């Protein structure tokens, strides 16, 4: 009888140990992300617009919320638009690799080293692409032209391989797109 009681108690202890683990849930990561993005917006006095400006001109610190991705067009570039799957883009970024409180802001200025990708083709061919190339980095290309500069807050769900692996949103302070001929 005592042996049976010990087995039951041990089983309950093991189950309790697993159910009380400190592993974060996906919901926890989403909440952390929301808090980090809200903190970034608040600390920088960003103004969040619900609608895209009709003339595509953003004032200082204005961003539009595009389903969780925040976009500010700094320079719209020329009238020429990228073609999905065809236009090769040379991209320079200046960004913060993480917005989470537990990971300090790193001003990762890869602005001096461009990387190349094809609009809406998600293949990571080099180290910079795994850190930066993402659906989020492609979104502005539907609104801007060759030579454009934007600022972005990209949630991890549409972020790079790095961002989605570590559940971290990224703040792209400046992104410059140049079409390759």
N, C-alpha and C positions, 0 to 999 in steps of 0.2 A: 504494500500500500504506500509506504513512504517513498519507494523508488518511483512509483507512478506519479506521485505528487511532485517529486523533484523534476521529472521529465516535463510535466505540465508547466511548472514554474519556469523552467529553463526555456521552453518553447515560447511562453509569454514574454520573457525577458528579451529573447532574440527578436521577436516580432516588434516589440516596443522599441528596441534599438534601431531597427530599420525604419520604422515609421517616424521616428523622431530625428532622423538624420538631418544634418545641416546643409544638405544639398539644396540649392535653390531650384525652385520650379520655374517654368517658362513665364508664368504670371509674375513671379518675383522679378525676373529680368525685365519684363515689360514695365513694371512699376518703377524699377531703378532707372530705366531709360527715360520714362516720362519725367521723373524727378530731375534727372540730369539735364534734360533739354529745357525744362521750365527754369531751372537755376541759371543756365547759360543765357536764356532770353531775359530773365529778370536782371542779372548782374550787368548785362550789356545794354539794357534799356532798348531792346529790339521791339519794334512795333510789328505786330502780326496782322496782316490783312486777310480778310476772308475771301476777297475776290482779286483776281489778277488785274493790275492796272490796265485800263483800256489802251493807253499809249505805250505800255510796257516800260514806262519810266518809274523807277523806284527811288524814293527819297532816301537819304542817309538813314540807315538802321531799319528800313522797311523790308519785311519778308512776307511772302505769300505762303500760306499753308496748302500744299498740294497733297492731301491725304497722308499727312504725317511727315512728308519731306518739305523742308522750308527752303525757299528759293528767293534770292535777291539778285537781280540783274544789275551789275555794275556798269558794264559796257555791252551793248547789244550786238556788236560786230556788224558785219555788212548784211545785205539782204539775202545772200546766198545761204540756203539751208542744207543741212546734211541729209544724205539719203541713207535710210536704214540698210545695213548690210553691205554698203558700198563705200561710203565716205570714210577715209582714213583720217584720224584725228591725232594731232600731236598735242599732248596735254601736260600742263605744268600745274602743280598744286602746292598750296601752302595750307597746312591743316593741323588740327589737334587730333592725335591718334585716339584719344579717349575723353569722354565727358564724365565718367563715373568718379564719384568721390574717392573711392578706394585706390584709384589709379590717378596719379597727378597728371595735370595737363602737360603734354609734351608738344612744343611747337616744332613739328616736323616739317622743316622747310625744304621740300624736294623741288622747290620752285626753280632751282638751277638745273635740274636733271629732268628733261621731259621723257614721257613714255608715250608709246603709240598704241592705238587701238582702233578698231573699226566700229562705227556707230551701231550699237545694239548687238554686237557680237561679243559674247562673254567668254573669251579664252584668255587664261592667264599665262602669258609667255615669258614673263620676267618677274623679278622680285617686286618691283614697284607696282605691277598690276595686281598682285595678290593683296597688297595693302590698300589700293585705291580703286581699281576698276570695279564698277558695280552698276546695277540698274539705276541707283541714285545719281551716279555721275553722268549717266546717259540722258536722264529726264530733261535737263535744261536745253539739250540740243534741238528739241522741237520748237523752242521759243527764240533761239539766238542764231547768229550767223558766224561766219569765219572771223576770227580775231576777238570773239566775245570773252568777257570776264564776268564771273558770277561768284556768289557766296552761297554755301549750302549747309544745311543741317540734315544729315542723312541717318535715318533710323537703321538699326542693325538688320532688320528684316529685308531691306533692299540695299544693304551695304556690301562691302567687299568680302572676300573670303576671310580676311582677318577680322573684320568687324562682326560678321555673323558667327564666326567661331568663338569669339570672346563676348558675344552679346553686348557689344558696345556701339553706341551711336558715334558718329564722327562729325566734327565741325570743320568744314572746308572754308577757311577764311577767304581764300581766293583761289579760283580755278580759271585758267586761261586755255581756251580751245583755239587751235590753229589747224585749218584743213591742210592735208598733204596732197599734192597733185600727183 
